[in-house]
């Protein structure tokens, strides 16, 4: 038992083994064998004497005492044992310096499983847990580096004029965190806001301080790794060089098919000894996937699960024979650091980051619970809403598509003809139902498909696509998320087929991009979708949900349900990027579940936290917990549920094999009687449950063949409706009406329009637009809603506010409002020819701006070219011009 293990055994079998396994290794010698400490090279001296008692281990490198280690037996928590190491450090006789009261710079405490470490050279340093001991060369490098120079970082000025304001703030926040000695920080920035450029800028600045030498840049996809390496190569330093001309940038190996012929790319591959033998004289950045780094550290068996057919499969990665020291990197940046959606993946993710004794910076658009638990709350945030308001991202319109089948499921009547697909071969036969059958909504595309539903949804989509083409002159790039891409029953394949038939633009117009092995070179297909005219439509499942940029994407279609907030934000992020080449102003989200996805995630921000999906214990672990009496009552209930699930899914052949262990192979009966059997004959029942062959059968039993039906005679009713900010247009305008009526006392511009039109001016108009936008009522959405509800295109903002306050107020366009106002202004007045020409210019300006002020005459090109304010004063007279402006503004607002 661990709690009975003595300290000497912990030291010999655990700590000594760890020290000897390092490269270079520590040579362990007892103090009684040491004659001259100056001759000690890489030695851990046992029972090293101090004036305060013998230290368990003293680390000497090239004759210098650099570390003290206090060891305890494995059952003792070593965190507080550092106090004992401090006591010995105060009483050493072979000191290489003095730091406060201590004569040794580096202290350790360990029980052979957990290691705590403290650098005492700065009194502000705090102890921390590390994954392994430092090597002798690590201690030399740390010692020679002296202490951390905060001023080298904190005093830097950000001068890069290519950085946007929020990117500069993000960099400053990270640098301030480093100065404050934070070891883990989280940066949360919306997808499409230049995260990689921000990080490259930060890395360059940190390398320039000389406080960091070796930086690891982790991503979770090879495409992102290649993108990062390119970003380093294109980054221009303050002196006009490229980043990789001043500092070495290395990457992992890539596959040739990761890149197209039109993308020349020749990355420098990191030499293995840069990982296994860190050199304090070398400065570099290494870009790698976290999957590859995990394999290098722990091997395949302890890495993320990877399908060999997955384009991201790291087939040439392997565990390095020489272990990677924990000081290999000074700084680790984990891009898209939400990696890990199951408990097991999260554990692997944490183990990889925890392995290194380095400062860690996480970057993501969508922090998950395990992300904030590791890095802490974001040190800086820049949200999608902020980026949209700032004009760095585009917002989206929404269309809800309503399908009775997708919302309520399918009901098949007796006598209906259905297709029955053999899921092993794909062969389809036809059958007539002898009884009625009902399928729940969640079973659509899993147990049955409705061709009528999929066809009608694509036909609805086509209406919007062709309308978009008519309005803009271009057919939109469309990304469709399907339920699955299973062999022979693929929802994605069905959508591709229907799209080709409905749009009738040839085979290359529509493509499928998934991880299915029947997709040829998916990463190249991604590049084609991004960079070439065709395909216009791509169908995926979740491969394109993150890590891929499609600036020209304008339609995002959800034909699959989404339950994860993180996944929802990532999927929407595919469409938010600007695309100046096509003058993209927005994108459109199609919710094929009657708008329920948009409604459910309506209040989701980029910073919602979400726990990883818990991965259940294996059935073998459940059985072992029962045997070991670990929460036995609970795990018996768990096992009963698992056995009943097996009964539901097993084939007749599986039942025959189970009959070798239980009567008639009746798993259901065995489950029902399990509790009583364990009470009556625990030993005999556990002998069956723990039998190796029985275990294998519980995991690998032959499943009953999955049946998949095609409901050819199902008739669905599919309709669509455009949404505004996730609401029906009428509901959105009702919300706006309530907002206007409740805010005249809080928003001066509304009060002016409703009560004091004589005070209307440009300042009031700007305030009105700003306050409405902040409160989710931007002018363009209000105009869209009025068009859909009142059939009034381009309603002006004054009309919309007045109509919201008083239903009897008419709705005008800006041109109509200005014309009515001018009729009142010029009524019964005689103007000269020159004055009429100026009035015409003023009217033209008002149609676009709805107010006019003195500054407009001075700065607006239409007036400036004609002589501006001074000229207008001569034409109308100084006092008369001011009166005219007041009168015009009044009638515009009245």
C-alpha positions, -999 to +999 in steps of 0.1 A: +000+000+000+013+035-009+005+049+026+029+023+041+058+030+017+088+042+037+107+074+027+139+055+019+120+034-006+104+064-022+138+079-026+154+048-041+125+036-063+109+069-074+131+100-069+165+083-078+149+067-109+136+101-120+169+119-115+188+092-134+163+092-163+170+128-173+193+138-201+218+147-190+212+126-159+220+134-123+247+111-108+237+102-073+264+100-047+263+099-009+279+128+009+303+104+027+319+096-007+325+133-016+360+147-009+359+179-029+327+195-041+345+215-067+350+183-086+313+175-087+298+179-122+263+167-125+258+153-090+230+149-066+246+145-032+226+126-006+225+137+030+243+169+023+252+186+056+240+221+065+241+240+098+204+233+100+205+196+094+212+173+064+194+180+032+181+149+014+197+159-019+220+188-030+224+195-067+260+204-078+269+214-113+305+221-122+313+225-085+285+249-078+257+242-054+226+252-073+197+232-058+183+216-026+157+188-027+138+177+003+122+142-002+092+127+017+075+094+014+049+090-014+019+094+010+030+129+021+020+160+002+053+178-006+039+213-011+046+225+024+078+205+026+095+234+007+097+251+041+122+224+052+142+229+020+143+267+028+157+259+062+185+239+048+192+266+021+198+291+049+225+269+064+246+257+035+284+261+036+292+259-002+271+289-012+275+304-047+256+336-037+232+351-013+195+358-020+177+372+011+187+346+037+193+317+012+226+304-001+210+282-028+190+296-057+167+266-065+146+246-041+126+214-046+103+192-025+090+158-038+073+126-028+084+108-060+051+116-077+046+154-072+074+180-074+072+216-060+098+241-070+109+276-059+134+301-074+144+321-043+164+347-061+135+371-062+114+375-031+083+380-053+086+345-068+061+319-056+064+282-055+049+261-083+043+225-092+065+211-120+062+178-139+098+167-135+132+178-121+153+202-140+184+187-156+219+198-147+222+219-178+188+235-171+200+247-137+231+262-153+210+280-178+185+293-152+214+304-129+232+322-157+201+340-168+201+356-133+167+369-124+138+379-146+140+415-158+105+430-156+116+464-169+129+450-202+092+440-209+072+466-190+090+496-205+086+487-242+066+510-263+041+495-289+050+513-322+037+489-348+013+510-369-002+478-384-016+468-351-053+477-345-061+493-312-075+462-296-044+442-307-022+467-289-043+464-258-041+426-259-003+427-262-001+452-234-023+431-211-001+400-217+031+419-211+017+434-179+007+399-168+043+387-174+056+416-154+032+407-126+047+371-127+016+354-139+025+319-152-007+313-172-029+338-191-058+337-214-065+360-243-100+359-257-104+374-292-133+369-317-127+347-347-114+368-376-099+396-356-062+388-363-053+366-334-022+351-352-008+385-362-013+397-326+006+367-313+035+371-338+038+407-328+038+398-292+064+370-297+088+394-316+085+419-288+093+393-261+123+379-280+136+415-284+137+418-246+162+389-244+141+375-215+127+347-238+148+325-261+127+294-270+090+297-278+066+270-286+035+279-307+009+252-304-021+248-327-046+220-331-045+216-369-017+213-394-034+239-416-032+264-387+004+255-382+012+263-418-008+295-416+012+305-385+046+298-402+035+319-431+025+347-407+059+347-392+075+347-427+054+377-438+057+398-406+078+429-410+100+440-381+106+476-371+139+476-390+122+464-422+133+427-421+110+397-421+106+379-388+125+348-399+154+369-410+160+380-374+149+349-355+148+312-365+113+299-371+109+261-373+079+239-378+069+203-377+068+181-408+039+186-432+024+164-459+027+175-495-010+173-500-014+199-471-006+226-497-016+233-532+006+239-562-003+276-560+010+279-524+048+277-525+059+267-490+093+255-477+092+254-439+123+247-419+119+215-399+130+216-363+161+195-356+153+169-329+182+179-307+165+214-303+138+195-284+160+170-265+191+191-258+180+228-252+209+252-259+209+285-240+227+302-269+199+295-294+168+316-299+139+303-320+102+298-324+088+263-330+053+258-345+037+225-339+003+208-335-005+198-299-012+163-312+024+159-325+039+174-294+019+151-272+030+120-292+067+132-289+063+135-252+041+105-242+037+082-273+006+073-293-010+053-264-012+084-243-021+109-269-054+122-285-074+096-303-068+099-340-085+081-369-061+070-396-085+084-422-085+118-405-066+144-427-050+156-394-036+121-386+001+126-376+013+093-391+050+102-390+050+114-354+066+092-327+077+093-291+113+106-289+139+082-275+156+109-255+132+126-231+124+162-237+135+183-207+109+205-190+129+237-197+130+232-234+107+262-239+105+295-219+071+304-233+042+284-247+014+299-267-016+276-273-037+289-301-073+277-302-067+264-267-102+251-262-089+218-276-104+189-257-141+183-257-141+151-236-127+145-202-100+123-216-089+148-243-089+175-216-066+154-195-042+149-224-043+186-233-034+196-197-007+170-194+011+183-225+010+219-213+018+210-177+049+190-189+069+222-196+081+246-169+072+277-190+049+307-190+017+297-209-006+319-229-039+305-242-057+321-271-092+313-282-125+329-294-145+305-273-132+297-238-144+265-223-147+257-186-115+236-187-097+265-205-106+291-179-098+266-151-063+262-165-054+297-176-078+318-154-103+344-166-093+362-198-067+388-192-081+407-222-113+402-242-123+415-276-158+402-286-176+396-319-200+424-311-172+449-305-155+438-337-188+443-356-194+477-342-157+487-349-162+474-385-136+446-383-162+419-388-196+416-405-228+408-388-254+383-400-290+382-411-310+351-402-335+330-420-356+304-402-366+274-423-395+254-408-399+217-415-427+197-398-405+165-401-374+180-386-393+195-357-419+168-350-405+136-365-420+112-391-450+090-390-453+062-415-487+045-421-494+009-427-490+000-464-465+028-472-436+020-495-402+025-480-366+019-491-345-003-468-308+002-470-283-025-460-258-005-440-230-030-446-232-030-484-254+000-495-278-023-513-314-009-513-345-030-513-382-019-512-407-029-487-444-023-478-450-016-441-472-041-424-478-017-394-474+020-387-441+033-375-431+065-357-397+082-356-388+110-333-372+142-346-337+132-333-339+100-353-342+118-387-311+111-408-300+085-382-327+059-386-347+073-415-344+100-441-371+121-457-360+130-493-390+154-495-377+174-466-341+177-478-353+186-513-377+213-501-350+228-478-325+231-507-353+246-529-359+273-502-322+279-500-321+283-537-347+311-536-324+332-513-293+323-533-307+335-566-322+366-549-287+374-536-272+369-570-298+393-585-291+419-559-253+417-558-244+402-592-227+372-576-238+338-565-230+334-528-204+309-514-225+285-493-214+262-465-240+236-454-236+216-421-251+181-425-260+156-397-235+129-407-214+113-434-218+076-427-211+050-454-243+043-475-266+064-453-247+097-456-268+128-451-240+149-466-240+128-498-278+132-501-275+170-497-247+171-523-268+151-548-299+173-543-279+206-546-264+194-579-299+187-592-316+218-579-288+243-590-279+224-621-245+240-625-223+209-631-204+185-608-178+210-596-204+235-584-210+214-552-185+195-532-184+175-500-155+181-475-155+158-445-131+134-428-146+105-447-119+085-465-140+087-497-131+125-498-100+129-519-074+154-504-099+173-482-073+200-473-069+208-510-107+209-514-107+235-486-082+257-504-103+254-536-134+265-518-116+295-503-096+306-534-113+295-566-147+303-582-159+266-578-171+250-557-198+275-548-215+251-523-197+229-498-213+203-476-195+193-444-203+178-410-179+195-386-145+195-403-149+231-413-164+243-381-131+258-369-096+267-379-104+275-416-109+310-430-135+317-458-137+355-461-160+352-492-185+329-474-220+345-474-245+317-465-241+293-435-268+266-434-275+245-404-292+212-415-279+196-384-288+203-348-261+220-326-261+217-288-227+231-280-224+269-275-187+267-284-194+248-316-222+273-325-199+303-321-171+286-341-195+277-369-208+312-371-172+324-371-168+310-406-189+338-420-179+369-399-148+378-418-145+409-440-141+404-477-134+438-494-129+421-528-167+414-529-177+444-507-192+419-482-215+437-457-230+407-439-237+370-442-268+350-438-275+321-413-301+296-423-316+277-393-335+247-406-350+239-372-377+266-372-352+292-358-348+272-325-310+271-328-308+309-332-333+313-303-314+289-280-280+306-286-294+341-290-277+354-258-245+335-263-214+355-262-179+346-272-171+339-236-197+314-225-180+286-206-189+250-211-177+219-194-161+192-216-183+162-222-175+136-196-161+104-210-176+074-192-155+048-174-150+016-195-172-013-186-141-031-173-134-002-149-170-003-137-167-040-129-133-035-112-148-007-090-176-032-080-150-058-071-128-033-051-159-020-033-154+015-047-189+031-043-202-004-051-239+004-049-236+032-075-215+012-099-238-018-098-266+005-111-242+017-138-234-018-148-270-028-150-277+001-174-247-008-195-258-045-197-294-034-208-279-012-235-259-043-247-291-064-248-308-037-269-280-036-295-266-071-297-272-096-326-283-132-324-247-144-328-237-123-298-265-139-277-251-173-286-216-163-274-229-148-242-246-182-235-212-196-228-212-175-196-249-170-186-280-190-192-294-187-228-272-156-233-300-136-218-282-104-209-314-086-200-324-112-174-288-113-161-289-075-156-323-076-138-310-102-114-274-088-110-279-071-076-294-102-060-268-125-076-240-103-061-257-106-027-262-143-029-229-153-046-205-124-049-175-146-056-191-166-084-208-136-100-176-116-100-157-146-115-180-143-145-178-105-147-140-104-144-134-132-169-112-119-197-132-135-225-164-122-210-148-087-208-138-088-245-174-099-254-189-070-234-168-046-255-166-063-289-200-081-291-215-083-326-240-055-330-274-061-347-274-047-382-284-011-382-316-005-403-320+027-423-352+036-440-359+059-469-394+075-465-402+081-502-438+087-495-433+112-466-446+146-476-432+175-456-442+211-455-412+234-456-414+272-453-390+300-445-390+334-430-363+360-425-354+369-390-340+402-376-315+398-348-330+363-342-365+376-340-395+376-363-396+411-380-429+420-363-415+409-329-383+429-335-403+460-343-424+455-311-392+454-291-381+486-309-414+502-301-410+494-264-374+507-264-384+540-280-413+546-256-392+538-225-362+559-234-370+595-243-358+606-208-325+587-212-317+593-248-317+630-257-319+624-295-353+605-291-366+633-268-356+659-295-374+640-323-406+635-302-407+668-283-382+694-295-376+691-333-361+726-334-330+712-316-324+686-343-288+686-355-259+663-366-249+657-330-284+644-322-285+622-353-251+607-344-261+600-308-294+584-320-276+560-344-249+551-318-274+544-290-297+524-312-267+503-325-255+496-290-290+484-280-292+460-309-313+483-332-289+493-360-304+513-387-300+487-414-318+460-394-347+484-386-349+492-423-350+455-431-378+449-406-399+478-419-395+465-454-407+430-444-435+442-421-447+474-438-434+467-473-415+500-471-380+499-484-352+522-470-373+538-443-354+568-428-343+566-391-365+596-381-397+580-395-389+547-378-384+563-344-415+585-347-437+556-359-424+534-330-436+562-306-468+570-324-484+545-348-502+573-367-468+587-378-462+580-415-431+561-427-410+579-452-378+572-471-350+598-466-357+612-500-395+616-493-388+632-459-364+657-474-388+666-503-416+673-478-394+694-456-382+714-486-417+721-497-423+738-464-390+756-464-394+772-498-431+778-496-441+815-503-404+825-507-386+838-537-350+826-542-324+837-567-310+814-593-277+810-573-297+803-541-317+776-558-285+760-570-272+759-534-306+747-521-303+718-545-269+709-531-283+711-496-312+689-505-288+663-520-267+664-488-298+659-466-310+628-485-278+611-473-274+627-439-308+640-426-292+670-410-270+699-420-246+721-399-221+748-405-193+722-404-208+704-434-204+735-455-167+736-445-158+700-449-183+682-472-168+680-507-201+689-524-200+724-506-163+728-504-159+727-541-184+755-545-167+778-520-179+764-487-194+783-458-180+817-468-195+814-503-229+803-489-229+833-465-225+856-494-253+839-514-278+838-485-265+864-461-248+856-428-279+856-405-303+843-431-281+812-437-281+803-401-319+807-399-323+786-431-302+758-415-323+759-384-356+759-404-344+730-426-334+709-396-366+716-378-388+705-408-367+674-413-373+663-377-409+676-373 
